[in-house]
Amino acid sequence: MKNSLIEQAAQRLEQLRQAGAEMATAAPADAGVQRASQPVEQVTPAPEAELTTPLLSRRVEIDLEAIALAGIVSPNAPRSQIADQFRVIKRPLISNAMGKGPTPIENGNLIMVTSALPGEGKSFTAINLAMSMATELDYTVMLVDADVARPSVMSMLGLVSGPGLLDLVFDESKDLSDMLLKTNIEKLTLLPSGTPHAKATELLASDSMIRLLKDMANRYADRIIIFDSPPLLLTTEARVLASHMGQIVMVVQAEKTLQSEVRQALATIESCPVKLMLLNQAKTFSHGKYGYGYGYGYGYGYGGGYGGGYGSVQPAL
């Protein structure tokens, strides 16, 4: 009797396979479903129909309370000085991205966040900028971890990395939409750095990367894409990436980075039409008390030079 039941079950499975259905099983390793991922509703195709969509959506849950405690802007957090700072910082970037700035900018919706040296707060800035832009009513945001040598975006958000940017460049048969991670923040998607590769620099400089960036820039008219890139003076990947960006945000840590290092870093990104600089961890005075926190100043220029200077917008945390 037992064997008969097993045989009947096996026959039923074979019938389902012949009909073109797939049984829901554990997600494969490359499905990219991470901690707290949520399956979407399964759809059984009609007989003899080809199953072309994945059974599980690549979705992740960001712990909004945890990132708020880490100083990252959260859509549900109370209004704060740092949130107000990023509202000011993002406005010219959004205008340029949407073609509303003083001059039309090619690939204006591709924004690279970088620094001269490691440890200046570029990843913190990239994440906060993406979070702030994700609160906009009219635009969506993609945050790309392009620091392929030392990726940190996913870990800072409490998530596990997986396939992403390098996989798309290495294998053009892969589709961008299959690599993106949807989040519990409605208008924010993530693209991890992907599988490490010995020729990461060459991949970022390849024709495949150029085609991918063009696809990113043009696929969705309302999407702004933020790249957290490597430091400009540490590796060559950032310089290659910068040559395809419409806007660059360069983070400078107060009282740490030398002016000569800032000038040297700026010289490597002369071809980018818009460069915005942020002063990070500036000493501030607030209500008679001395504070040391994340302070941001900004200025931007068109063409090969840098215009403006450090602004005075600085929160005391």
Secondary structure, DSSP 8 states (H G I E B T S, - for coil): -HHHHHHHHHHHHHHHHHTT--------GGG---TT----------TT----S-SS--EE---HHHHHHTT---TTS---HHHHHHHHHHHHHHHHHTT-SSS--TTTTEEEEEESSTTSSHHHHHHHHHHHHTT-SS-EEEEEE---SS--HHHHTT----S-HHHHHH-TTS-HHHH-EEESSTTEEEE---S--TTHHHHHTSHHHHHHHHHHHHH-TTEEEEEE---TTT-SHHHHHHTT-SEEEEEEETTTS-HHHHHHHHHTTTT-SEEEEEEES-EEEETTEEEE-------EEETTS--S---------
